[in-house]
Amino acid sequence: MVQEGRADRSRAFIGSFTAAGGPGLVTAEIASNSGALTLVAAVNVVPDPSYLALSPDGNTLYAVSETAEGAVAAYRVGGDRPEPAGPPVPVDGSGPTHLSLYAGHVLTANYGSGSVTAVPVRPDGGLAAKPSGVLRHTGSGPHDRRQRGPHAHQVQPDPSGRWAVSVDLGTDSVRVCALERGVPVLHREFALRPGSGPRHLAFHPDGEHAYVVNELTPTVTVCRWDAAGGSLKPLSEVSVLPGAPAGDAYPSGIVVSPDGRFVWTATRGEDVLSVLGVAPDGLRLTGTVPCGGHWPRALEEHDGFLYAANERSGDVTWFAVDEATGRPQYDGSVQVTAASCIVFG
């Protein structure tokens, strides 16, 4: 049950698929000692706000609208209930699945159209009325059904803040770009193994390594990152499962621990979270645990706890993490129909 709470407590924001009965955007309160979530408020303004990003000052929340038309929206989150900060802005792309803040803009990764869109952020945190530019990806991959064209799945700034990095499942590649007068311009494109289907990328705290979780094969690609030149070099690839999956595995989220010792991934087809230890020569899979629900679409870390947004079971589960082994231990869950992501304020 959603209950009204106080705005001065630590909060999380949960996105969901309204087309599947989700409540839209949900605000939750976080218990500092246990990591437990208590639902506070929900608003349903834009359809399918499947991915969220919070402004650095914590006052504005941005959400994609993962629809065929594609849009991004801004919300004021000074109180418990998010309030729209203007109308949704079309992104000139279809099916945006991810967004991030970069160089005074919101960037969206548009899966359906295979593109990255930049929308300027106003001084008050709201959005400009239209995008300032779109970078359209090109290419394809060997998977006949999933890689007939580009499918940008994630876009985010690198740790230096100089570059924006987009991951494209359809072209088996990672693109590095920068903004020129508000327009995303390609710097370089880096190829990963054909047919791997890269989905999301997470940077190591050292700023020199990146890990790409692949959706079409249950693996993580270990890469070296050079911020000075905006260069990504694949080094190795490791499985996120101890054996062959029974069917398509569909890995989804990837998180690096704040201390850089562990990498965690979520795999939807197996309903598991994987623990990989960071070693000088790459990653080592040390085990898996059940995700506590079905179809973990997103995975995040906050204050020593892991959180999985389980889309098909309609819940968010949380786990305490063993400091020595990195192994998550299930602690609890809260119901959010068609949950798709969680971010923390």
Backbone torsions as a table, in degrees:
resi	resn	phi	psi	omega
1	MET	NA	134.4	177.1
2	VAL	-79.5	128.7	179.8
3	GLN	-124.1	145.3	175.6
4	GLU	-68.4	139.2	-178.7
5	GLY	-131.1	-165.2	-179.1
6	ARG	-104.3	141.3	-173.8
7	ALA	-76.8	-14.3	-174.8
8	ASP	-89.1	2.5	179.2
9	ARG	-91.2	159.3	178.1
10	SER	-62.1	134.0	-172.0
11	ARG	-128.3	158.0	169.9
12	ALA	-126.4	156.7	177.0
13	PHE	-125.3	132.2	-174.8
14	ILE	-118.3	131.1	174.5
15	GLY	-98.2	158.3	-179.2
16	SER	-153.6	164.9	177.6
17	PHE	-91.5	106.9	179.7
18	THR	-67.4	-28.1	178.5
19	ALA	-64.2	-20.8	178.0
20	ALA	-104.6	16.5	177.5
21	GLY	94.5	7.1	179.7
22	GLY	-68.7	157.7	-176.5
23	PRO	-81.4	-2.3	-176.2
24	GLY	95.8	-123.7	176.9
25	LEU	-96.6	133.2	-178.8
26	VAL	-122.7	134.1	171.4
27	THR	-98.8	135.9	178.1
28	ALA	-130.8	149.5	174.5
29	GLU	-95.6	140.9	-177.8
30	ILE	-108.3	125.9	174.3
31	ALA	-77.1	122.2	-172.2
32	SER	-66.6	-30.4	-176.2
33	ASN	-84.2	-27.1	-174.0
34	SER	-119.9	-13.1	-175.6
35	GLY	76.1	2.2	-176.7
36	ALA	-67.1	145.4	179.5
37	LEU	-103.1	138.8	170.8
38	THR	-124.1	123.1	-177.9
39	LEU	-70.0	135.9	-174.3
40	VAL	-112.8	-48.1	-176.4
41	ALA	-157.4	159.2	177.6
42	ALA	-141.9	142.6	176.0
43	VAL	-133.2	141.6	179.4
44	ASN	-122.9	93.8	-176.5
45	VAL	-112.2	-51.6	177.9
46	VAL	-110.0	147.5	179.4
47	PRO	-70.7	141.6	172.0
48	ASP	51.2	60.1	174.4
49	PRO	-77.5	77.0	-167.4
50	SER	-81.2	-19.1	177.6
51	TYR	-140.5	144.3	-172.6
52	LEU	-130.1	156.4	172.9
53	ALA	-147.2	141.3	-177.5
54	LEU	-106.2	140.4	177.7
55	SER	-65.6	155.8	-178.9
56	PRO	-57.2	-32.9	179.9
57	ASP	-83.4	-3.9	177.1
58	GLY	76.1	8.2	-176.0
59	ASN	-95.4	-17.3	-175.5
60	THR	-131.2	133.9	177.8
61	LEU	-112.1	135.7	179.5
62	TYR	-114.4	140.4	-177.0
63	ALA	-135.4	137.5	168.8
64	VAL	-76.9	159.9	165.7
65	SER	-116.5	99.9	-172.2
66	GLU	-80.2	73.5	-179.9
67	THR	-124.1	172.6	178.9
68	ALA	-61.1	-35.4	179.7
69	GLU	-75.0	-38.7	175.6
70	GLY	76.0	123.2	179.4
71	ALA	-153.4	168.4	173.6
72	VAL	-132.8	146.3	-177.3
73	ALA	-135.6	152.3	177.6
74	ALA	-115.5	145.2	-179.5
75	TYR	-133.7	141.4	169.7
76	ARG	-82.5	133.0	-176.4
77	VAL	-127.8	36.4	175.3
78	GLY	-67.5	-31.3	176.0
79	GLY	-106.2	-171.4	-178.8
80	ASP	-70.5	-34.9	-174.4
81	ARG	-99.6	116.3	178.5
82	PRO	-58.4	136.2	179.7
83	GLU	-117.4	130.9	-179.0
84	PRO	-56.9	136.2	177.6
85	ALA	-107.7	52.8	-177.4
86	GLY	113.0	169.9	-178.4
87	PRO	-73.0	157.5	174.1
88	PRO	-59.5	149.0	-178.4
89	VAL	-111.5	120.5	175.9
90	PRO	-60.3	141.2	-176.5
91	VAL	-101.1	6.5	-178.5
92	ASP	55.5	36.2	178.3
93	GLY	-160.9	161.1	-176.0
94	SER	-109.1	147.3	174.3
95	GLY	60.5	51.2	177.0
96	PRO	-64.2	127.9	-176.1
97	THR	-110.8	-10.4	-174.5
98	HIS	-156.4	154.1	174.6
99	LEU	-151.6	159.2	178.6
100	SER	-155.9	167.5	178.1
101	LEU	-101.6	131.8	-176.7
102	TYR	-154.5	123.2	172.4
103	ALA	51.2	46.6	177.1
104	GLY	74.5	18.3	179.6
105	HIS	-135.4	156.8	163.9
106	VAL	-95.4	126.5	175.2
107	LEU	-103.9	136.7	175.0
108	THR	-118.3	141.1	172.3
109	ALA	-98.3	117.3	-173.8
110	ASN	-102.1	103.6	-174.0
111	TYR	-64.5	-47.6	-174.2
112	GLY	-63.1	-42.1	-177.4
113	SER	-94.9	-7.2	179.9
114	GLY	63.2	56.5	-174.7
115	SER	-150.1	165.6	174.6
116	VAL	-122.8	130.4	-177.4
117	THR	-114.7	140.7	173.8
118	ALA	-110.8	128.1	176.1
119	VAL	-121.4	121.2	-179.1
120	PRO	-63.0	144.2	174.8
121	VAL	-99.8	127.1	179.0
122	ARG	-72.2	162.7	178.4
123	PRO	-55.9	-29.4	-179.9
124	ASP	-85.7	4.2	179.7
125	GLY	93.7	-14.6	176.0
126	GLY	-72.3	177.4	-176.1
127	LEU	-106.6	148.4	172.2
128	ALA	-63.9	163.4	-173.7
129	ALA	-72.4	-17.7	-179.3
130	LYS	-154.3	162.6	179.3
131	PRO	-65.0	154.3	174.4
132	SER	-93.5	-14.8	178.0
133	GLY	178.3	160.1	179.7
134	VAL	-135.4	133.4	172.0
135	LEU	-104.6	116.7	-177.2
136	ARG	-97.2	122.0	178.8
137	HIS	-77.0	156.7	174.4
138	THR	-133.8	158.0	176.3
139	GLY	121.4	-179.6	-179.1
140	SER	-157.6	-178.0	179.5
141	GLY	-140.8	179.2	-173.8
142	PRO	-77.8	-16.3	-179.6
143	HIS	-74.7	114.9	-170.0
144	ASP	-62.0	-38.9	-174.7
145	ARG	-86.7	-36.6	-171.5
146	ARG	-100.6	-13.6	-171.8
147	GLN	-127.6	37.7	177.9
148	ARG	-75.2	-16.1	178.5
149	GLY	-159.4	-179.5	-178.9
150	PRO	-70.1	146.8	177.6
151	HIS	-143.0	85.5	177.7
152	ALA	-64.4	124.5	-175.1
153	HIS	-111.6	-23.9	-178.0
154	GLN	-152.1	146.7	172.6
155	VAL	-144.0	136.3	-178.3
156	GLN	-158.1	157.5	174.4
157	PRO	-74.1	152.4	173.1
158	ASP	-79.5	168.9	-176.0
159	PRO	-59.5	-26.8	-179.9
160	SER	-76.9	-17.3	-176.6
161	GLY	78.7	1.9	-177.8
162	ARG	-83.1	-34.1	-172.0
163	TRP	-119.1	156.7	166.7
164	ALA	-111.2	134.4	-174.4
165	VAL	-118.1	124.7	179.6
166	SER	-117.5	140.4	-177.4
167	VAL	-109.7	126.3	-175.2
168	ASP	-119.2	112.7	-179.6
169	LEU	-67.0	-33.8	-174.7
170	GLY	-76.1	-25.7	-175.4
171	THR	-112.0	5.9	-179.6
172	ASP	51.4	47.9	-176.7
173	SER	-150.8	162.1	173.7
174	VAL	-118.8	129.2	179.8
175	ARG	-107.8	139.8	176.0
176	VAL	-112.3	127.9	-178.0
177	CYS	-138.8	172.0	174.5
178	ALA	-139.0	166.0	178.0
179	LEU	-95.9	132.5	172.5
180	GLU	-122.3	107.9	-175.7
181	ARG	53.6	41.3	176.4
182	GLY	84.2	0.2	-178.9
183	VAL	-105.3	126.0	175.6
184	PRO	-67.0	124.0	-178.1
185	VAL	-122.0	130.3	-177.7
186	LEU	-66.9	129.2	172.4
187	HIS	-92.9	-57.7	177.1
188	ARG	-154.8	154.7	175.1
189	GLU	-118.0	135.9	-175.8
190	PHE	-121.1	125.5	-175.8
191	ALA	-83.4	136.6	169.1
192	LEU	-105.5	-179.0	-175.6
193	ARG	-59.8	130.8	179.0
194	PRO	-56.9	132.1	178.6
195	GLY	86.1	-0.6	-179.3
196	SER	-72.6	-34.0	178.1
197	GLY	68.7	60.6	-179.3
198	PRO	-59.7	138.8	-175.1
199	ARG	-117.1	-57.1	-178.5
200	HIS	-135.5	153.7	-179.7
201	LEU	-126.6	140.6	175.5
202	ALA	-130.8	135.9	-179.9
203	PHE	-89.4	146.1	173.2
204	HIS	-76.2	150.0	178.7
205	PRO	-59.3	-20.9	178.8
206	ASP	-72.1	-10.1	179.8
207	GLY	71.8	6.9	-175.8
208	GLU	-118.6	-3.5	178.6
209	HIS	-134.5	152.2	177.0
210	ALA	-139.7	149.8	-178.7
211	TYR	-125.2	126.4	-178.0
212	VAL	-111.4	119.5	175.5
213	VAL	-87.0	133.5	-175.2
214	ASN	-104.8	131.9	-174.9
215	GLU	-84.7	-34.5	-174.9
216	LEU	-84.3	-16.4	170.1
217	THR	-134.7	137.2	-174.9
218	PRO	-77.1	72.8	-177.0
219	THR	-139.0	166.7	169.2
220	VAL	-121.6	131.8	175.2
221	THR	-96.0	123.1	178.2
222	VAL	-88.3	129.3	-176.8
223	CYS	-129.6	151.8	168.8
224	ARG	-95.7	135.7	-178.1
225	TRP	-115.3	128.8	177.2
226	ASP	-114.4	102.4	-177.4
227	ALA	-68.3	-31.4	-177.6
228	ALA	-61.9	-42.0	-178.6
229	GLY	-102.8	-2.1	-176.3
230	GLY	61.8	50.7	-171.6
231	SER	-125.1	136.5	179.3
232	LEU	-120.8	127.0	-178.8
233	LYS	-123.6	113.1	175.8
234	PRO	-64.8	135.4	-178.0
235	LEU	-113.0	-43.6	-176.4
236	SER	-158.8	171.0	180.0
237	GLU	-140.2	134.6	-176.3
238	VAL	-133.3	143.9	179.6
239	SER	-71.8	148.7	174.8
240	VAL	-101.0	3.8	179.1
241	LEU	-126.9	146.3	-177.9
242	PRO	-74.0	-16.9	178.7
243	GLY	-147.9	-179.4	179.9
244	ALA	-68.5	135.1	179.1
245	PRO	-69.6	156.9	179.5
246	ALA	-68.5	-30.1	178.5
247	GLY	-149.7	-153.6	175.9
248	ASP	-63.4	131.9	-172.6
249	ALA	-90.0	-37.2	178.2
250	TYR	56.3	61.8	169.3
251	PRO	-56.9	153.1	-174.5
252	SER	-132.0	-79.7	-173.3
253	GLY	-91.8	156.8	175.9
254	ILE	-143.7	137.0	-177.5
255	VAL	-139.0	138.4	172.2
256	VAL	-104.1	135.0	179.9
257	SER	-63.7	148.5	-178.6
258	PRO	-56.1	-30.4	178.9
259	ASP	-87.4	-1.5	175.9
260	GLY	76.9	10.5	-176.6
261	ARG	-89.5	-20.9	-174.8
262	PHE	-136.3	154.0	169.7
263	VAL	-124.4	131.8	177.0
264	TRP	-114.6	142.2	174.8
265	THR	-131.0	159.5	173.4
266	ALA	-116.9	141.0	179.1
267	THR	-128.4	118.9	-171.2
268	ARG	-72.7	-44.9	-176.8
269	GLY	-63.4	-26.6	-180.0
270	GLU	-103.3	-9.9	-178.9
271	ASP	55.4	47.9	-179.1
272	VAL	-133.2	158.5	167.3
273	LEU	-108.6	136.8	-178.7
274	SER	-110.0	146.6	177.3
275	VAL	-114.0	124.2	177.3
276	LEU	-123.1	129.0	177.5
277	GLY	-85.6	139.0	178.9
278	VAL	-84.7	123.3	179.8
279	ALA	-121.2	161.9	180.0
280	PRO	-56.4	-29.7	-177.8
281	ASP	-103.4	13.3	178.1
282	GLY	141.3	-136.3	-178.9
283	LEU	-125.2	152.2	175.7
284	ARG	-129.6	122.1	175.7
285	LEU	-70.2	123.3	-179.2
286	THR	-109.6	-10.8	176.9
287	GLY	159.9	172.6	176.4
288	THR	-133.4	155.6	175.0
289	VAL	-135.8	152.0	175.8
290	PRO	-61.2	145.7	-177.8
291	CYS	-79.9	-7.8	179.1
292	GLY	84.2	2.7	179.2
293	GLY	-158.3	-153.6	-178.3
294	HIS	-129.9	128.1	174.3
295	TRP	70.8	66.8	179.5
296	PRO	-69.9	103.2	-175.1
297	ARG	-81.8	-30.4	-176.9
298	ALA	-140.6	153.3	-178.2
299	LEU	-139.8	131.8	179.9
300	GLU	-140.5	155.2	175.5
301	GLU	-113.3	141.7	175.8
302	HIS	-153.3	117.9	170.1
303	ASP	55.3	41.6	176.7
304	GLY	88.1	4.4	178.7
305	PHE	-122.1	148.0	171.5
306	LEU	-103.4	143.7	179.8
307	TYR	-128.3	130.9	177.4
308	ALA	-116.4	127.9	174.0
309	ALA	-92.8	108.1	-174.6
310	ASN	-97.2	105.6	-169.3
311	GLU	-65.2	-49.7	-170.1
312	ARG	-82.6	-26.1	173.8
313	SER	-87.1	-11.2	175.2
314	GLY	67.6	53.3	178.0
315	ASP	-155.9	164.2	171.1
316	VAL	-117.2	123.3	-180.0
317	THR	-106.8	152.5	176.8
318	TRP	-132.4	155.0	-170.6
319	PHE	-138.3	133.3	166.9
320	ALA	-76.7	146.7	-176.4
321	VAL	-111.8	126.4	175.2
322	ASP	-67.0	122.1	-174.7
323	GLU	-63.6	-31.4	-176.6
324	ALA	-81.1	-40.9	-173.5
325	THR	-105.9	-16.2	-174.9
326	GLY	76.0	5.3	-175.6
327	ARG	-77.6	127.1	177.7
328	PRO	-78.0	141.6	174.8
329	GLN	-120.7	122.9	-177.2
330	TYR	-57.3	132.6	-179.6
331	ASP	-119.5	-30.3	-178.6
332	GLY	173.1	-178.5	-178.8
333	SER	-154.9	162.9	174.2
334	VAL	-139.0	143.6	-175.3
335	GLN	-81.5	124.9	171.0
336	VAL	-141.8	106.0	-176.8
337	THR	-56.7	132.1	176.5
338	ALA	55.4	39.8	-179.9
339	ALA	-61.0	138.0	-175.7
340	SER	-127.0	-23.7	179.1
341	CYS	-164.0	164.1	175.2
342	ILE	-144.5	135.7	175.3
343	VAL	-130.3	162.0	-170.9
344	PHE	-123.1	139.8	179.8
345	GLY	-98.5	NA	NA
